[in-house]
Amino acid sequence: MKPWISLSAFAALAFVSSARDAGPMLHDHELPLLASPDFIKPLADSFSIAKGRWTPENGVLTVLDLPEEKHIPVLHHKVGLASATIEVEFRFDGPGSFLVGCDSDKHVGRVVVNAAGLSIAEDSVKPSHTIAKLPLQVKPGEWHHLRVEWKGEEMAATLDGHELKAQHPFLGTAKARSWLAAGKVVEVRNLTIRGEKG
């Protein structure tokens, strides 16, 4: 039986399960494909590097933190999506983190992966408010598959088959872009971004 976890703060709801596949969590149909970079050629104009160094080569996007910027590396996809499905594989080189999120004129919500597991946060307050958490062992040096979806006031993620869902009114904020972010040294491959502007 799949447990429901209710968080009273901001009337947030979270759901966790051990799903075997990375099928749709919030959508009843496959969303249109907007980006699927091969990481061989330079990134398309729909992407912009906000922080850090993001280097595509031989099918892998290598992400490097630049300490002088005093901010983790961030890559924007400059398309606002009311509904989205983002799939990606990533690998930490030592301790690190990997994030997928969305913004309006400020941050709206994010999925965060680190060595301790998977979480979903909303950004109506600072620092961001974690509304769902799933403890997992996320090993460095191994490729991990992450699928992130949002629709309306809901956000969901599947990490290596383990599913987490959350709901919060602020997640329904109109989106201006999505983004990837990473701490320290991370490699990324097989990125696809699907979505509808709504």
C-alpha positions in Angstrom: 0.0 0.0 0.0 1.3 3.5 -0.9 1.6 5.8 2.1 0.3 9.4 2.0 2.2 11.9 4.0 0.4 15.1 4.9 2.3 18.2 5.9 0.2 20.9 7.6 2.4 23.8 6.7 1.0 25.6 3.7 -1.4 22.6 3.2 1.2 20.7 1.4 0.7 17.0 0.5 3.4 14.6 -0.4 3.3 11.0 -1.7 6.1 8.5 -1.9 6.4 5.1 -3.4 8.8 2.6 -4.9 7.8 2.7 -8.5 9.6 0.3 -10.9 9.5 2.5 -14.0 9.7 6.2 -14.7 6.4 6.5 -16.4 4.1 9.6 -16.2 3.2 10.7 -12.7 1.0 13.8 -13.3 0.2 13.8 -17.0 -2.2 11.6 -18.9 -0.4 12.0 -22.3 3.1 12.6 -23.5 3.9 16.3 -23.8 5.5 17.8 -26.9 9.3 17.5 -27.2 10.9 20.9 -26.9 14.6 20.1 -26.4 16.8 17.0 -26.6 20.4 18.2 -26.9 23.0 15.7 -28.0 25.8 17.3 -25.9 28.1 17.0 -28.9 27.3 20.4 -30.5 27.1 23.7 -28.6 23.8 24.2 -26.7 20.9 25.7 -28.6 19.9 29.3 -28.1 17.0 28.2 -25.9 19.6 27.5 -23.2 21.7 30.0 -21.4 24.4 29.5 -18.8 23.7 31.6 -15.7 26.5 30.3 -13.4 29.3 27.8 -13.6 30.8 26.1 -16.6 28.7 23.7 -18.7 30.7 21.9 -21.4 29.1 19.6 -23.9 31.5 16.9 -25.3 31.0 13.4 -26.6 27.4 13.2 -25.5 28.0 14.3 -21.9 27.5 17.8 -20.4 30.2 18.4 -17.8 29.3 20.8 -15.1 32.0 22.7 -13.1 31.5 25.0 -10.1 33.4 28.2 -10.3 34.2 29.3 -6.7 34.7 32.9 -7.6 31.0 33.1 -8.6 29.9 32.1 -5.1 26.8 30.3 -6.5 26.3 26.7 -7.7 26.2 26.2 -11.5 22.9 27.0 -13.2 21.7 26.3 -16.7 18.4 28.0 -17.8 16.0 26.7 -20.5 14.3 29.9 -21.5 10.8 28.5 -22.1 8.0 28.9 -19.6 6.0 25.7 -19.2 2.7 25.3 -17.4 3.1 21.6 -17.6 6.5 19.9 -18.0 8.3 16.6 -18.1 12.1 16.8 -17.8 14.2 13.6 -17.9 17.9 13.5 -17.4 20.7 11.2 -16.2 23.5 12.6 -13.9 26.6 11.4 -12.1 28.3 13.0 -9.1 32.1 13.1 -9.0 32.3 12.9 -5.2 29.9 14.7 -2.9 27.5 16.9 -4.8 23.9 17.8 -5.6 21.7 18.0 -8.6 18.6 20.1 -9.0 15.8 20.7 -11.5 13.5 23.7 -11.0 11.3 26.3 -12.5 11.0 30.1 -12.1 8.6 33.0 -12.7 10.4 36.3 -12.0 11.8 34.4 -9.0 12.1 30.8 -8.1 8.9 28.8 -7.9 9.8 25.2 -7.1 12.6 22.6 -7.3 13.5 19.0 -7.0 16.8 18.4 -5.1 19.0 15.3 -5.2 22.0 14.9 -2.9 23.7 12.0 -1.2 20.9 11.8 1.4 18.1 11.4 -1.1 15.3 13.2 -3.0 13.2 16.2 -2.0 10.8 18.7 -3.4 10.7 22.4 -2.3 8.6 25.5 -3.1 10.0 29.0 -3.0 7.3 31.3 -1.7 9.6 31.9 1.3 13.3 32.1 1.8 15.1 29.8 2.3 13.0 27.5 0.1 10.4 25.4 2.0 10.9 21.6 1.6 7.4 20.0 1.3 8.3 16.4 0.6 11.4 14.3 1.3 12.4 10.7 0.5 15.7 9.4 2.1 17.7 7.4 -0.4 21.4 6.5 -0.9 22.5 8.3 -4.0 26.0 7.0 -4.8 28.7 9.1 -6.4 30.4 7.7 -9.5 27.1 6.0 -10.8 24.7 7.3 -13.3 21.2 8.1 -11.9 18.0 8.6 -13.8 15.8 11.5 -12.8 12.3 12.4 -14.1 10.7 15.6 -13.0 7.1 16.7 -13.8 4.9 19.7 -12.8 1.3 20.5 -13.6 -0.8 23.1 -11.8 0.0 23.1 -8.1 1.7 19.7 -8.3 5.3 18.6 -8.7 6.6 15.1 -8.9 9.9 13.3 -9.3 11.2 9.8 -9.9 14.8 9.0 -9.0 16.0 5.5 -10.1 12.4 4.2 -9.8 11.6 5.9 -6.4 8.7 8.3 -6.6 8.0 11.5 -4.7 5.0 13.9 -5.2 4.1 17.2 -3.6 1.3 19.8 -3.9 1.5 23.5 -2.9 -0.4 26.5 -4.1 2.8 28.4 -5.0 3.8 25.7 -7.5 0.9 26.9 -9.6 2.6 30.2 -10.3 3.0 31.0 -14.0 6.5 29.8 -15.2 9.0 31.8 -17.2 11.7 29.1 -17.5 13.1 25.9 -16.2 16.6 25.2 -15.0 19.2 22.6 -14.0 21.7 23.3 -11.2 24.5 21.3 -9.8 26.9 21.4 -6.9 30.7 20.8 -7.4 31.5 18.5 -10.4 28.6 16.7 -12.1 28.1 15.1 -15.5 24.8 15.1 -17.3 23.5 13.1 -20.3 20.3 12.1 -22.1 18.4 15.3 -21.3 14.9 15.7 -22.7 12.5 18.6 -22.0 8.8 18.2 -22.9 6.1 20.7 -22.1 3.1 22.8 -22.8 2.9 26.6 -22.3 -0.7 26.4 -21.1 
